[in-house]
Amino acid sequence: MDDDGVAHGFTSVDAQARPSAWVGVLERLSAEPFYAAYKQRLRELLRAAPGGLFLEVGAGTGEAAAALRSRDGAEVVAVDSSLTMAGRARERGLPCAVADGHQLPFPAARFDGVWADRVLQHVAEPARVLAELLRVVRPGGRVALADPDYGTQVLDIGDEELARRVLGFRADVALRNGTLAHRHAGMLAAHGLRDITVEARTLVVRDPSAVDRVMGLRTWAHTAASRGRLDPVDADRFTDRFDDAVRTGRFTYAVTFFLTAGTLPPPD
Ligand SMILES: C[S@@+](CC[C@H](N)C(=O)[O-])C[C@H]1O[C@@H](n2cnc3c(N)ncnc32)[C@H](O)[C@@H]1O
């Protein structure tokens, strides 16, 4: 299992061998302090107020959407392309449509704000999904995006060259849009958004046992090898180096998440 989807698990949760396992991945991650903190900040960036109507696209289990509703008193609607995820979100009492972010089933200017958290990295056409997000927000409304940018990764396992190759696979092959997040602000600017802010949060992993059931860092080299992107001998060497680095206390992995928000221009 892997946080954001070996074999693009999160591009098609319902097609995976055990879709419910992906629900567990999201629930474990959102309980991690790093994730809980950035997700709370992302919700703040929406500037939700009681009576407002907000949309989360790619809402997963609906945990964040439910939190926005209960803490800020806003009405929240969720959308996810996975029936499994939507089912979990509905168990929380959230209205959740099974729909594709490329074509949202809502009229224009319907919401006071919209957000997508760790979703654009997975979609086929991120520019189209962003255009849809913006279409359904009213003038003066808010949009907030979050994603890790795998172009920012570093890993110390005592072999920089091998680490870079495996991290490169993660950034450029394993994810559709693994290095897009630092360009979210530019995408919003191109749509004429105002008041654009970018905040960076770096996830630092020193003890992979704490996150590896969900991030699967240790498995990335073997995934690369299984896809013909790395020699299996190098994949074994990566795992050996990884374990050695953990044992000797040298292991350090980091990746930066970008939280980007903006305001749609008010009506003329
Ligand atoms: C990494 S999960 C993040 C879920 C949630 N936002 C969170 O932060 O916990 C990505 C979610 O996006 C959904 N997803 C992927 N592609 C989508 C698309 N084209 N339209 C809508 N949802 C999509 C997946 O089913 C999954 O629930």
The ligand as an SDF file (V2000), in Angstrom:
LIG
                    3D

 27 29  0  0  0  0  0  0  0  0999 V2000
   -5.1430   11.0920   -2.1310 C   0  0  0  0  0  0  0  0  0  0  0  0
   -6.9040   10.9880   -2.0520 S   0  0  0  0  0  0  0  0  0  0  0  0
   -7.2700   12.4650   -1.1000 C   0  0  0  0  0  0  0  0  0  0  0  0
   -8.6320   12.4150   -0.4820 C   0  0  0  0  0  0  0  0  0  0  0  0
   -8.9810   13.5950    0.4230 C   0  0  0  0  0  0  0  0  0  0  0  0
   -8.9840   14.8390   -0.3300 N   0  0  0  0  0  0  0  0  0  0  0  0
   -8.0190   13.6920    1.5810 C   0  0  0  0  0  0  0  0  0  0  0  0
   -7.2610   14.6670    1.6380 O   0  0  0  0  0  0  0  0  0  0  0  0
   -8.0140   12.8000    2.4200 O   0  0  0  0  0  0  0  0  0  0  0  0
   -7.4440   11.4350   -3.7030 C   0  0  0  0  0  0  0  0  0  0  0  0
   -8.9800   11.3140   -3.8630 C   0  0  0  0  0  0  0  0  0  0  0  0
   -9.3210   11.8730   -5.1310 O   0  0  0  0  0  0  0  0  0  0  0  0
  -10.2850   11.0350   -5.7520 C   0  0  0  0  0  0  0  0  0  0  0  0
  -10.1750   11.2720   -7.2000 N   0  0  0  0  0  0  0  0  0  0  0  0
   -9.1890   10.8660   -8.0430 C   0  0  0  0  0  0  0  0  0  0  0  0
   -9.4380   11.2740   -9.2920 N   0  0  0  0  0  0  0  0  0  0  0  0
  -10.6070   11.9810   -9.2370 C   0  0  0  0  0  0  0  0  0  0  0  0
  -11.3860   12.6670  -10.2110 C   0  0  0  0  0  0  0  0  0  0  0  0
  -11.0180   12.7190  -11.5020 N   0  0  0  0  0  0  0  0  0  0  0  0
  -12.5370   13.2690   -9.8090 N   0  0  0  0  0  0  0  0  0  0  0  0
  -12.9270   13.2200   -8.5120 C   0  0  0  0  0  0  0  0  0  0  0  0
  -12.2320   12.5820   -7.5490 N   0  0  0  0  0  0  0  0  0  0  0  0
  -11.0860   11.9750   -7.9070 C   0  0  0  0  0  0  0  0  0  0  0  0
   -9.9040    9.6310   -5.2940 C   0  0  0  0  0  0  0  0  0  0  0  0
  -10.9680    8.7130   -5.4180 O   0  0  0  0  0  0  0  0  0  0  0  0
   -9.4880    9.8930   -3.8480 C   0  0  0  0  0  0  0  0  0  0  0  0
  -10.5670    9.7590   -2.9560 O   0  0  0  0  0  0  0  0  0  0  0  0
  1  2  1  0
  2  3  1  0
  2 10  1  0
  3  4  1  0
  4  5  1  0
  5  6  1  0
  5  7  1  0
  7  8  2  0
  7  9  1  0
 10 11  1  0
 11 12  1  0
 11 26  1  0
 12 13  1  0
 13 14  1  0
 13 24  1  0
 14 15  1  0
 14 23  1  0
 15 16  2  0
 16 17  1  0
 17 18  1  0
 17 23  2  0
 18 19  1  0
 18 20  2  0
 20 21  1  0
 21 22  2  0
 22 23  1  0
 24 25  1  0
 24 26  1  0
 26 27  1  0
M  CHG  2   2   1   9  -1
M  END
$$$$
